[in-house]
Amino acid sequence: MTQDHVRPYLPDPANAPELFEGVLTRRVMAYFIDLMIMGALVLAALMIGGVLGFFTLGLAWIALPAVIPGAIVLYYAATLGSSRRATVGMQMMDIVLTPTRGQPLDGWMAIFHALLFWVSFWISWPISLLFALFTPRRQMIHDLIVGTLMVRRSPMVRHWGGARSAAFS
């Protein structure tokens, strides 16, 4: 399989191992941090919806099944779709989501990435994690489908800054 669709300056673990050191462990830790944040968002939505339900004679309670997933989707769109390209947990773990096919990582792509993550993780999280162990760039199934790559942020800035300046000189 050729990688014509992959950017020419996409890092290789053999040449830039610092970009991939501990990425899978960092992803797992970021996942748990984000779960706590999303749990707080869901709890806040439940509390607000519960109070509003009394004032609207139960109408707000009807909206909760749509509001709760909406809050989670907005979390991913606002964080992964931002210029930082990372959720709060990812930022704390010094990792960043990077597109591999040359298109920008916008809110829609971030939502699609998150949706595929939750579906693949829901179907079989062990296979999803094991899959990442056998790909050279530690990509999970949803990363390969969407065309993204998770790397460490601090070494990435140094690596891609040098790669881009070398490409333009």
N, C-alpha and C positions, 0 to 999 in steps of 0.2 A: 504494500500500500504506500503510495507516495504521499508526501505531505505538502502538496502544492498550495493547499488552502491555508496552511499555517504561515504566520508571519516569518520572514527570513531571519529576524533577530530574536526569535523565540528561544529562551534559554534552554540549554541542555544540562541535565544533572551531572554529566561527566565534566563539563567545562565550568559550570557555576554551581557547585554543590551547596554553597551557602544559601542559595535561594530556596532549596528544598529540605534543608536540615530541620527535622522535627515538624514538618508541615502537617502530617497526618495527626500527630498528637495535639498540635496547636488547633487543628480543626475541631477535634473532639472537645477540647476545653472551651473553645469559642462557642460551640453548639450548646454546652451546658450553661454558659453565661447568657447566651441569647434566650435560652429556654426560661431562665429566671426573669429576664426583662419582659419577654412576651407573657409570662405568667402574671407579672405585675400589671401589664396592659389589660389582660383579660379580666383580672380582678377589679381593676378600676372601671372597666366597661360594665361589668356585672353590678358593681355598686351604684354607678351612675344610672344604669338602666333600671335597677331595682327601685331607686328613689323616684326616678321619672315615671315609672310604672304606676306608682300610687297617684301621682298628679294627673296622669293621662288615662286613668281608669283601666290600666292594663295594656294600653296600646304600645307603650315602649317595650314591654316584655315580649311582644310579638316580634319586634325588630331585633332582639338580641341574637338570635341564630345567624343573622346576616352581619350584625355589627362586630361580633367577636372575630370571625374570620377576616372581615374587612380591616380590623385593626392590625392583625398579623400581616396581611398583605401590604398595608401601608407602611408598616415597620420595615419590611424588606425593600420596598420601592424607595423609601426615603433614605435608607442606609446603603444598600448595595447599589442603588441607582444614582447615588450622589457622586461627587468628584473623588471622594475617598475610596469608593468601591469596596466598602467593608461594613459589616454590621458592627455594633458596639463591641461584641465579643471578639470579632476578628481584629478590630483595632487594638483591643487589649492584648491579643496574642500576636500582634505584629505580622498579620497576614492580610493579603489583599486579593480580590478576585479580578482576574485580567482576561479580557477576550483574546482568543487565539486566531480568529478569522478576519481580523482587520476592521470589523464593525465596532462602533462605540458601545460601551456598556451603559445602556439607559435604563430608566425605570421599568419598561416593559420587559426587557431582557432579564433584568434582576428578578422580576416577578415570575417569569417563566423558569428561570434557574431555580428559584426557591420552590416553585410548584413541583418541578421534576425531582428536586431533592426530597421533598416530603413524600411524594408518591413512591419513589424508589426505596426510600428508607422505610416506609410503611410496609411495602411488599416484603422486603427482606433486608434488614439492616446488616446482618453479618456478611451477606454477599456483597453489598455495597462497600463495606469497609475492606473486605478481602480483595475486591477488585482493585482498590487503590494501592494495595501492597504490591501488585504485580504490574502496574503501569510505571514506566520510567519517571514520569513527572508527578506521580502520586495523584492522578486524576481519578475521580469517582465516575460512575456511570453517567450521572447527570451532567458532569463537567464535559465529558466527551460528546454527549448529545447536543448540548447548547453551544459548545465551542469556547469553554473557559478554562482557566488555569489558576490554581491557587499557589501563590508564592509568598515568601517573606517580604514584607514591605521595605525594611531598612536596607537590606542588600539589593533589592530590586531597583531602588532609586539609583544606586551606584552602578549597577550592571547595565540597565537600559539607558541611562544617561550616557555611559561610555559607548554603548553599541550604536546609539543614534548619532552621536557626534562622529564616530568612525565611519558610519554609512554616508554621512553628508560631506566628508572631507575628501 
